[in-house]
Amino acid sequence: MVSGTIFHCKKNSWPPEEYVSKIALQLVRLGIRLWSYVREEASYGRKAPIDPFSKEKTKPSASQGVPLGGMGSGSISRGFRGEFKHWQIIPGLCDASPVMADQFSIFISRDGGIKKYASVLAPGQHEGLRKSGDQGIYSWGWNLTGQHSSYHALFPRAWTIYDGEPDPELKISCRQISPFIPHNYRDSSLPTAVFVYTVVGKHWKGKGQSQPSLHLGCKTVKDNPPVTFSIAAIETQNVNVTVLPCFGLAEGSRITAKDMWTKMSQDGQFDRDNFDAGRSMPSLPGETLCAAVSASTWVEPHGKCTVAFSVAWSSPRVKFSKGSFYHRRYTKYFGTSQRSAEELAHYALTNYKRWEEDIEKWQDPVLKDDKLPEWYKFTLFNELYFLVAGGTVWIDSSLPVENSVSDKARLKTEENSKIIATPAKVDPNGLVVDHISGTYSSDVGAAVEDRGKGHAVTEETVETLNEHSLVRPQDDCDDVGRFLYLEGVEYIMWCTYDVHFYASFALLDLFPKIELSIQREFAKAVLSEDGRRVKFLAEGNSGIRKVRGAVPHDLGMHDPWHEMNAYNIHDTSKWKDLNPKFVLQVYRDFVATGDMSFGIDVWPSVRAAMEYMEQFDRDNDGLIENDGFPDQTYDTWTVHGVSAYCGCLWLAALQAGAAMAFQLGDREFGEKCKRKFLKAKSAFEAKLWNGSYFNYDSGSSSNSKSIQADQLAGQWYTASSGLPNLFDDHKIKSTLQKIFDYNVLKVKGGRMGAVNGMHPNGKIDETCMQSREIWTGVTYAVAATQILSGMREQGFTTAEGIFTAGWSEDGYGYWFQTPEAWTMDGHFRSLIYMRPLAIWGMQWALTMPRVVIEPPRISLMDRIDLSPFGSRSSRFDAGVRKAARRKPSCFGNSVFHCAC
């Protein structure tokens, strides 16, 4: 659990210079092209997906805390000192600045009013609060020191304890709850959170009156979609709730912030007549309006009272800068009207106890496991913050809300384009046996109907709609809408696939239907082609945006799903890791969920992805070769010839592809993969095995014999999917021990994680920026591989370095903003990043479901006939279908329509 004194804030945690600026110094040509591209995008009013020149909004802050809300509906983070910050309501935009008007405050009166205390529940003096004569928030009581207060975080909940502050005779606790509930695809989409305040009396005579209050302010930004906020409290026999619908921060306001504070300090409540004043008026562009809710209660000496508040926000429509409007997932249940925020706030207050029961049921097996280190338990759950604060977008349907000129223009462009697609060819029994190519014109469906009809839909109505309404093509496979999450708040690309490879264990374990939906999106993309020209910044050459057969790097930025590959540093159609990663993820998900229909649906894409890679085997040894540039996820680290990383991924993909082919009845392709695997494995070991580990690559550069921490990534997935090991146990354990002894222990004694590259003489590989970095997610992946290989102690020691450097109070203060990378001196790169979710790969290794563990352990050298389904049960959602045989349909709801 992340805990600490509430006022504790590290000083000088980060060196003054920006480490990321060294990219431009090392790669001058790329820097010039990137600068030009960033400026060009800005001229169109758009952000570039990677912009290392604008870092002022992404500087780290050692005061981050658990974010608010569910997934995909916009998020608000809350610092451990109480500030509401890191606003990500608009997709791709993150405003890190705290809104200081958004606060909880406490007003206390006891001993007949002789003793009174009033304070904002946020410690210290903040910038702009020391002005005099102002009618704004400076006039509030910022009296909390924080010296007797503490913060404790266990995502999706957090606890703040005010022990004797501001009243020495009261202990106040705030419990923050958000609806992040595994396998609950309704409530986990809701933009709301609950704060439960418990006031405990100590020693005094008589009663004491306590009035916790919540005040929220919002500012309207021109051209942004409208957002409605709602705050509420539960009124009970012992709790009296009053409201102030509107006050302002400027002196000209009818009711000022100072007036609000004075009223509460004197009377302890607002006027009851305010309930008749109606809802707050909408704010104008650039205008800031505020509202407040107060809950008054009496507390006996040694007594206790509880008050619950909720916050909700509603921005029902998502608009991408070059794309369409979509309705967010929660509108499926609460409609699209302005009243949605009120209904959400009410729903939260009436359901948060059930949420907590579900959260505890989920977390208790881990928290009560004495065999697990304490640091691991809390880091495991807290790294999930990214699924809320990582810029997630969850929409209800793949169909856009067509109501703008840009929508129609884009649709017209797509109608005039030609898309290469690949339908499945099946035998009479429904088994996939082949796939062929065809050309189809694109088409898009009509607008999504407003389910809410201007009102929030009740739970009973939702059940009726779900059961009896006309379903869309994917409703028969438990359609959960479409889900996007960013690579990071600094790398603004949706569902970056080479990184999702590491992060996807979290979704597979907790929200498997979302994981399958993402894989379906990429399966569609494999069989598509986008012929628009793109300039690649690293080499200065150009090519087409999306090549058929190549797995895209990402689903896009400005128009996701329709304009993929926002990443334009390199031509990723020539990358060597994306296609194998697709095959490995699909097979793992196929085995883990037991969803045969999923396997049938995506099989044409798996086969196309494998066949696409054959062009990179230039010497006919079964292995793919790298092309002398950074053609994989390490996109500044050049590779020559056969590489340990990509080669191992390819071996694993061949094995997974063969296993999946046999299970789906495509024996011809399965035999082809098996033969190629046997040939490639022999060549891989001959070219790279040096007696203790696999060399970085087969070239003759100065770092070709480097020890790469991630060299067994393919073995990680092989073991995680229940397949036989790629190599004999001696080679696997020898390699992992070498990585542990060198990449881990030789870096600050193992207290920082695993450095990516290490020379066999014990010196860090300084070949490039990424070779000398420690990647947080890769370290977790190495730890998971160690655990799967029977090296549990080494695995936890390896991963503990990330906790020590990033999450502990002795580290750099990166909690709830875990970066992609840091170096030995603490420089960071790319805060709030996707890859650290790979810690759930460790949990997968520790608790793999039986359906994965129990497939027959047979050697691919003899035959492949794995069948992990049979009578075995899956631990995943009962709603995930297990179909023995059926005719596979084309991909429904796709912009790339085909004629079935």
Steps between C-alpha positions, in 0.01 A plus 500: 500500500630844413498684829664803645467830680254708303728803483805296399626613159842412363725785397737474207375153413579563135818654360443846351570417137245312293641160412272461203664799328805281442304320229533805276870533583570136410276490195530844347332420172208334672478797733475745213235297320308445821505871577366577154229238535391629842467852358308376198250317717463806722414710193196275453407531867615148581755348734776279370494152657858546622614848596821510705517878465200582719575358843356766728177308560660163561744575777475253787335583828562297813144565618304269269226281641228256400296633204122532505239321294470189290658430164452684176274787604759763577702505819600737776801422714517597865831579661570358842484852642140532383533692175290407196740493204600326176168561329454266202141553397580572134667207320874553455511817710637509854493813715730421790430823691299469822174695530544647844132593533415129504541402864355327799474719810403440862316735738487399867318654794498357855480602864197715418676676216791611716741293295478521124724364229476556127748378242537381147610137520816566300829584671728796449483830320464480124606742231258789462338457840688769690332798338304734723178683420392236250159333508631169371628184658785678682233595757438140592669344802811324372593395853597135461867429565490139390747396769244274668332379185579204278399354168463133409433373148376167373343551160210550440466629857695743714489611863599837645525523879490835679598410857435807714494741206355757503326416832728313744195324645383348172637232273370529146545246225408524133455181297506552123328234286482470122303238304789298358358151540642206301250325270239772563471663159226739606610669820868498401414746222342762726653848545439535870663453840389496864667655805394359836596720796505347846526737797604347834481697825769481768474664842271794574173574673176547309446468128705629214362600162696416187424626151709341224436675169600451140538792261562450131585752231507458124625717216362481148758477223405617153445231234514214753199269534271596790560336837247489783616452858289392793573480873272341756480374859276252681255647748412271794337536840830628638626685193349821366593592142487852357624640171627817336417462129731772378778731614784671320869566550500857370411810701208580271320175577162520672627249757877483531729228629553712808123526556472123481774450758360761735154344487634156586727629777214685669198276443649161422260453209350666197141619472241226449325726250786437257340168408227699326751697295543226241818376341804718440503705182731385219828689490606710202833449320782613729265534797551313828196401704501316832252310715514352849332228705510489881414214734455588870506242777533472880777293657498381861825462700644163398222485242516462124305631205530433127426734210516397133556733204511418131646674198392425145575651162339441166647566158289256304645555156858432396636699207833422336664789318479343153228249568144454615297542815434189706295439813693386805431159648313629808234664280374149428365504855457870589415664171649812345302780663641767731331326792733202465748645749226530764388143442860380518560681830184345643588153371845523655365586844253212492742239369845576643463247781445224245803630308714470809381146566592403146838673521586328826391163364734554205799629698485293817656180357809699407514717812461199729758286323790479746729364230494827308724796596307796638646744246380276216140485622458875501698571186301236311172684562636854487651455154143453376455877539600523132178337381318806638760779477668380180265690273258213451197533272217245510223550249166323481497414131728492200246710312569876507248770583488668160420863559786700361635602164835336578325168567332506160818605325694215660228252414502617139878453485468148636221415257731589213788291632579136441588273789670163471321254730521126558192294576535153645455190287344209686422139438144362539564427868582860579876457547735765362711354224622792290461868430496699180529864406223721369436869438206672662367854509480657845172607652386626837166464674260768615492700819462343841160553656489697823391230742437751772239698306605793714467309826709257700404141427397300805661168578176318423476670160861413421435134569203510265701669227783252531270202488253598231651772279643436155863411550794614295726242335725455802229500766480122470857481632439725801587826331669730750541792263841626398785577734805721451786587728803713433858382485561783746398858569813612312475243218147561378420189296208269564564136594867496400533132423865428573440644849159337542692174468631567851196675648229267370530253788309747718205517262503126435487427871247767602299593191549217249215613275677833448824318426329287236338808347840667463641190333205497262576861406857410410385189317285722278794730446735220389278431200469864398717738304513881504680636196534858619861618499688572823847645556711309751704734713802286590612422147324783316343258253132440437264207464135407534325537833393138545620193310275197473628211711696725734370551852463876557710669765189666643134567424569865423470832680279758328261249340546163674399183319483691172845661482740260669875525557522845653860403579716624212856484630569176311309298243350244736393274213867396508511441874573144603320479835143616431376201301645236735355691794158492337515123452620445857234721657221348297606146590538583869154661507352213299628244750428704811139588420412177323309705243513283189295748297760767568769270369302423186425867436860621527671200342517649147685797648737277696586307188544818294726646768720190499523487121590868486813433707640248253649783293743573785657152488761585242727195535227238523602380847150546642604807701411860433788746475506859620594769250769710666269763646289507819221288354322399823366649824852617592478764231837666554695175549632371168501127426705310240415156366329254735409655836433332831187709559325475162636153426363362826163664436495343155577152634219536753261624231580200280421267788182686594391522137549127454308418817212729404490364145463144621229596747302675226544220249745676266744208508685601184599836645574341836745258341663789314553695825632190674761433232607861497522505881734203513723650235497849653572380853814321388622809313413732792703301752790456259524871425435653843560254788841565657491251785331715763250726318388607152701779337318825423529433127705307245679808367852621568428832669643599837180399678418178315599296805305719743271338754149621419260482793205431268659224291257230619179692431384218273563243772297716741194469276565136422495412870205734567297319235570145618718412202821296528816699572687634199836382636619246752480598866876545530511770230196683639622506859856581402379800298270625775773463761739696279244778466446498875871508584587769248200709388339502844756464778772710335264801491494654849498155657170408338311798641397654165382215278663336198702716261419421136857437387811386684837407357644165613776696679241642739476847344169645386448498124521868402428437133188717507249659732287189535783252553601683818147552629308293752154431363249449777267274303782291358633446852161365606499276190846362587376432853197315364726284280717420801195394702374282216844336486508410869717797603244663728749666737693660215173611341379692803844650559511620139156662518559649844751736343214674318308535825806634683590757236151599392253437782680500833559814704873447445457510122441769242132561576351353182194352669186507284705631209738208436716596202606286210864527602761644731877492519740429783503868599121523508428677173158394373335470162127502426293523818168319546582219260323181394779238521528480885165318499725203422513438875178309434712263296660409832160436653408290198815295554410448866135409445464368146153349447482124467381533143846637414708282730351166402539471120695183417870572529611351171798585289453690178788294363262204497154646442267780600155403616421727794141511615468701820123521484314171539337479840727756663340817628629853465524747786378775269158648437230245455377722220804432281367250251655161442384376160627165382436563135328769299540676174718806560346830403677803370597774742183683589473873561813564298568794276633233264179324400510179306233292334447175687 
